[in-house]
Amino acid sequence: MSVTFAGSRGRVESRLVPEAGFELDTFSISGFPRRPGLDLLRALGRAAFAPLACARILARRQPDVVLGAGGYVAGPMVLAARLRGIPAALTEADAHLGLANRLAAPFARRVFLAYSIPGRSGAKYRVVGRPIPSAHLAGERATARGTFGLPAEGPVLAVFGGLAGAEALNELAVRAWGVRGPAVLHVAGERDYDALRPRVERDDYVLLPTTDRFGDALAVADLALSRAGGTVWELAAAGTPAVLVPYPHATADHQWLNARHFEQGGGAVVVRQEELESVPALVDALLGDPGRLDGMSTAMRQLARPDAADEVADELVRLAGAGR
């Protein structure tokens, strides 16, 4: 079985897919600006022609099944697959079905959900969690701490700012623990790294712009401070207790919904961004209570769906076998 990818030029997939050794077909598509104007007209024009470009890709590749990974890139391809009679499925990573997936869902035979979403049930919808890289589950605590130059003993706080960075979390972390406090592994994102670096004055505060050893980053931590995007599923699979600060401007406040799933399950504590200054005291309290952290870790593992990728892959094989 072979797998190829399709996406938009200039987006992260145009770099990551070839680096991973897969072929990538590209077509022109962009998100819709929130305000009327010339950019919106251009985006609408790209959207109108995108299904034709996707149909040409499908005609050339002749796939047995198509999977849309969410976002505006997926919609035209799923529509083109439907028009050509090719079985198609969608994935939704958040606790709110995004606009692109809502528009594309009628053309898909399956929609794989990370969370239960009200009104989205029946045979078409399957709650599987969010697929995560298997390599992110392979970290070993002692080895990983040595890899990052962190102390072998004592609590470690991991701060995850995401690929682009989460400025509010980054600023809070450096201000709270850059001079004193628990050992910290802080993956800040490339945007903020240079500004943050001079403000860290401790050897046991390890600040990185990014890391390709995220499994090790999860393994070192007794507690994580993070946004509530896709990373929450990796935290859960690793059994890492978390303080989650949802991005306040996420569409339909979906990060808050994501975070609440893990808080209600006992694995995380959710803090609104306007209450961010309460986080250092909360972190101190949690790190000082190993029994509570153990309970949160157990809860995270119970909430995890480490087999999500296998469930999706198995269902895609079934869809392909069912044919057109």
Salt bridges, closest charged atoms under 4 A:
GLU13 OE2 - ARG11 NE 3.04
GLU19 OE1 - ARG15 NH1 3.67
GLU23 OE1 - ARG61 NH2 3.28
ASP25 OD1 - ARG60 NH2 2.83
ASP25 OD2 - ARG61 NE 2.80
ASP39 OD1 - ARG42 NH1 3.34
ASP94 OD2 - HIS254 NE2 3.35
GLU171 OE1 - ARG199 NH1 3.08
ASP192 OD1 - ARG191 NE 2.87
ASP204 OD1 - ARG202 NH2 2.97
ASP216 OD2 - ARG213 NE 2.78
ASP222 OD1 - ARG141 NH2 2.82
ASP222 OD2 - ARG145 NH2 2.91
GLU234 OE2 - HIS136 ND1 2.30
ASP253 OD2 - ARG272 NH1 2.95
GLU263 OE1 - ARG260 NH1 2.51
GLU277 OE2 - ARG175 NH2 2.65
GLU311 OE1 - ARG126 NH2 3.32
GLU311 OE2 - ARG305 NH2 3.66
GLU315 OE2 - ARG110 NE 2.75
GLU315 OE1 - ARG126 NH1 3.14
GLU315 OE1 - ARG318 NH2 2.81
